[in-house]
Amino acid sequence: MSSHSITQHQITAEAASAACCAALAHAEAQGLRINVAVTDASGTLMAFLRMPGAFLHSIDIAIDKAYTASSFGFPTSQWAGAVAGDELLRIGLNQRPRLVMFGGGLPIIEAGVRIGGIGVSGGSADEDEDCARAGLAALNLN
């Protein structure tokens, strides 16, 4: 008998929460105020934390960075290189809802399988990505 389904690996609620907490701790140490979001592999929000004083507009940006990284499987900071030299593609993609094309979103990959994404917003793109990496480090992932 053949099967019509597949097994999917997803990030746990505990891991999503731990990644958010670690990203916030890193931001606090750097004197930043951030929003951080973790999605599962489908891009659905699993965990979110906002530091007091973090920019309100950064709430949706953090969520969308996690969504973008989860859905495409590479850091949001790599979009500039991915669309370099194709102005129409860059313009077209920039108009897609929820697609973020600057740093701060990372896929969460365990044993070669994408299980989610983490997105940070509130600092510079590099600061956001550093905070996201701290979230991955808390899960012993890179």
C-alpha positions in Angstrom: 0.0 0.0 0.0 1.5 3.4 -0.9 1.4 6.4 1.3 0.0 9.7 0.3 1.7 11.7 3.0 5.2 12.7 4.2 6.8 13.3 7.5 7.7 16.9 8.2 10.1 18.2 10.8 9.1 21.3 12.7 10.7 23.4 15.4 9.2 22.8 18.9 7.6 25.6 20.9 10.3 25.2 23.5 13.1 25.7 20.9 11.3 28.7 19.3 11.0 30.3 22.7 14.6 29.6 23.6 15.8 31.2 20.3 13.8 34.3 21.0 15.1 34.6 24.5 18.7 34.2 23.4 18.3 36.8 20.6 16.9 39.3 23.2 19.7 38.6 25.6 22.2 39.3 22.9 20.4 42.5 22.0 20.3 43.6 25.6 24.1 43.1 25.9 24.6 45.2 22.8 22.3 48.0 24.1 19.7 47.3 21.3 15.9 47.2 21.5 14.6 44.5 19.2 11.6 42.5 18.1 12.3 38.8 17.4 10.1 36.2 15.7 10.4 32.5 15.1 8.3 30.6 12.5 8.0 27.0 11.7 9.0 25.5 8.4 5.8 26.7 6.8 6.4 30.3 7.9 3.7 30.2 10.6 4.6 32.2 13.7 5.7 30.0 16.6 7.2 32.6 19.0 7.5 36.3 19.3 9.1 38.7 21.8 9.3 42.5 21.9 11.7 44.4 24.1 10.3 47.5 25.8 11.2 50.5 23.6 11.6 48.5 20.4 10.2 50.1 17.3 6.6 49.3 16.7 7.0 49.0 12.9 9.7 46.4 13.5 7.2 44.0 14.9 5.9 43.0 11.4 9.4 43.3 9.9 10.8 40.8 12.3 7.9 38.4 11.6 8.3 38.8 7.9 12.1 38.3 8.1 11.5 34.9 9.8 8.8 34.1 7.2 11.1 35.0 4.3 14.1 33.0 5.7 12.0 30.0 6.4 10.2 30.0 3.1 13.4 30.4 0.9 15.9 28.7 3.2 18.7 31.3 3.1 19.5 34.4 5.0 17.5 37.5 4.0 20.9 39.3 3.7 21.6 37.2 0.6 18.8 38.7 -1.4 20.9 41.6 -2.7 23.3 39.1 -4.4 20.5 36.9 -5.6 18.9 39.7 -7.6 22.1 41.6 -8.6 22.0 42.6 -12.2 18.3 42.0 -12.7 16.6 45.2 -12.0 13.1 44.0 -13.0 13.4 41.0 -10.7 14.5 43.2 -7.8 11.7 45.7 -8.3 9.1 42.9 -8.7 10.2 41.0 -5.7 10.3 44.1 -3.6 6.6 44.5 -4.2 5.7 41.0 -2.9 4.0 41.1 0.5 6.0 39.8 3.4 9.2 39.3 1.4 12.1 41.0 3.2 15.3 41.6 1.1 17.7 42.9 3.8 19.5 41.3 6.7 18.1 40.0 10.0 16.4 36.8 8.9 17.9 33.3 9.1 16.6 29.9 8.3 16.6 27.4 11.1 18.2 24.2 9.8 18.7 21.0 11.9 20.5 18.0 10.4 20.1 19.5 6.9 16.3 19.9 7.3 14.8 23.4 7.4 12.6 23.5 10.5 11.8 27.2 10.7 13.1 30.7 10.5 14.2 33.5 12.9 13.8 37.2 12.2 15.0 40.2 14.2 14.3 43.9 13.6 15.2 47.0 15.6 19.0 47.5 14.9 21.0 47.7 11.7 20.7 44.8 9.3 24.1 43.4 10.7 23.0 43.9 14.3 19.7 42.1 13.6 21.5 39.2 12.0 23.9 38.9 14.9 21.0 38.7 17.3 19.4 36.1 15.1 22.6 34.1 15.1 22.6 34.2 18.9 19.1 32.7 18.7 20.5 29.8 16.6 23.5 29.4 18.9 21.1 28.8 21.8 19.8 25.8 19.9 23.3 24.6 19.0 22.7 25.4 15.4 24.5 27.9 13.1 
